[in-house]
Amino acid sequence: MVEKSFGVDTDALASFGTTAAGLGTELGAVGTSTLTGVDSLPADAFGKLGGEVGLAAAFQQAAKAQLEAVAAAATGLSGFATAVANAGTAYAEQQTQAKDDIKRSYQV
């Protein structure tokens, strides 16, 4: 017979939340430490012609955007991890409340 309900593995959600939060923190740390300084090139880093055509400025702008993107990805991953863990907690609380409500309804 096919089961017509579903279950939620709250331990898996909590584990994912912890693991993904750690990955978010690590991504932020590694990304920041690896990319720090790439947006601070001197104006003549690509020679006189590079400075005249704006190559250094364009590179700095691209590097800054990359730094911001890594930070945003790390923040997003951490936020997602928190939401997943919270979903597991909320589900467990809801299940407990439903069980308690059913028990009370039998006592009436």
C-alpha positions as CSV (number, residue, x, y, z in Angstrom):
1,M,0.0,0.0,0.0
2,V,1.3,3.4,-0.9
3,E,1.8,5.8,2.1
4,K,-0.3,9.0,1.7
5,S,1.7,11.1,4.1
6,F,5.1,12.6,4.3
7,G,7.7,13.0,7.0
8,V,10.4,15.5,7.6
9,D,13.9,14.5,8.7
10,T,14.5,17.3,11.2
11,D,17.9,15.9,12.1
12,A,18.9,16.2,8.5
13,L,17.6,19.8,8.3
14,A,19.5,20.7,11.5
15,S,22.7,19.0,10.2
16,F,22.4,20.8,6.9
17,G,21.9,24.1,8.7
18,T,25.0,23.7,10.7
19,T,27.1,22.5,7.8
20,A,25.9,25.1,5.4
21,A,26.4,27.9,7.9
22,G,30.0,26.8,8.4
23,L,30.4,26.8,4.6
24,G,29.0,30.3,4.4
25,T,31.5,31.5,7.0
26,E,34.4,29.7,5.3
27,L,33.4,31.0,1.9
28,G,33.4,34.6,3.3
29,A,36.7,34.1,5.1
30,V,38.5,32.4,2.2
31,G,37.0,34.7,-0.5
32,T,37.9,37.8,1.4
33,S,41.4,36.8,2.3
34,T,42.1,35.5,-1.2
35,L,40.7,38.6,-3.0
36,T,41.8,41.3,-0.6
37,G,43.9,43.8,-2.3
38,V,42.9,42.9,-5.9
39,D,40.9,46.1,-6.1
40,S,43.8,48.4,-5.0
41,L,46.0,48.4,-8.1
42,P,48.0,51.5,-8.8
43,A,46.8,53.6,-11.8
44,D,49.9,52.6,-13.8
45,A,49.7,48.8,-13.1
46,F,49.1,48.2,-16.8
47,G,51.5,50.7,-18.0
48,K,51.0,54.2,-19.3
49,L,48.6,53.0,-22.1
50,G,46.6,50.9,-19.6
51,G,46.2,54.0,-17.4
52,E,45.2,56.2,-20.4
53,V,42.5,53.8,-21.6
54,G,41.2,53.1,-18.1
55,L,42.3,49.5,-17.8
56,A,43.4,49.7,-14.2
57,A,40.1,51.4,-13.2
58,A,38.1,48.8,-15.1
59,F,40.0,46.0,-13.3
60,Q,39.5,47.7,-10.0
61,Q,35.8,47.9,-10.6
62,A,35.6,44.3,-11.7
63,A,37.6,43.2,-8.6
64,K,35.4,45.2,-6.3
65,A,32.3,43.6,-7.8
66,Q,33.9,40.1,-7.3
67,L,34.6,40.9,-3.7
68,E,31.0,42.1,-3.2
69,A,29.6,39.0,-4.9
70,V,31.6,36.6,-2.8
71,A,30.5,38.4,0.4
72,A,26.9,38.3,-0.9
73,A,27.1,34.6,-1.7
74,A,28.5,33.9,1.8
75,T,25.8,35.9,3.5
76,G,23.1,34.2,1.3
77,L,24.4,30.7,2.1
78,S,24.5,31.5,5.8
79,G,20.9,32.9,5.7
80,F,19.7,29.9,3.8
81,A,21.3,27.6,6.4
82,T,19.5,29.4,9.1
83,A,16.2,29.2,7.3
84,V,16.6,25.5,6.7
85,A,17.5,24.8,10.4
86,N,14.6,27.0,11.5
87,A,12.2,25.2,9.2
88,G,13.2,21.9,10.9
89,T,12.7,23.4,14.3
90,A,9.3,24.9,13.4
91,Y,8.2,21.6,11.9
92,A,9.1,19.7,15.1
93,E,7.3,22.3,17.2
94,Q,4.2,22.1,15.0
95,Q,4.2,18.3,15.2
96,T,4.4,18.4,19.0
97,Q,1.6,21.0,19.1
98,A,-0.6,18.9,16.8
99,K,0.0,15.8,18.9
100,D,-0.8,17.7,22.1
101,D,-4.0,19.1,20.5
102,I,-5.1,15.6,19.5
103,K,-4.5,14.3,23.0
104,R,-6.5,17.2,24.5
105,S,-9.4,16.6,22.1
106,Y,-9.7,13.0,23.3
107,Q,-9.9,14.3,26.9
108,V,-12.9,16.5,26.3
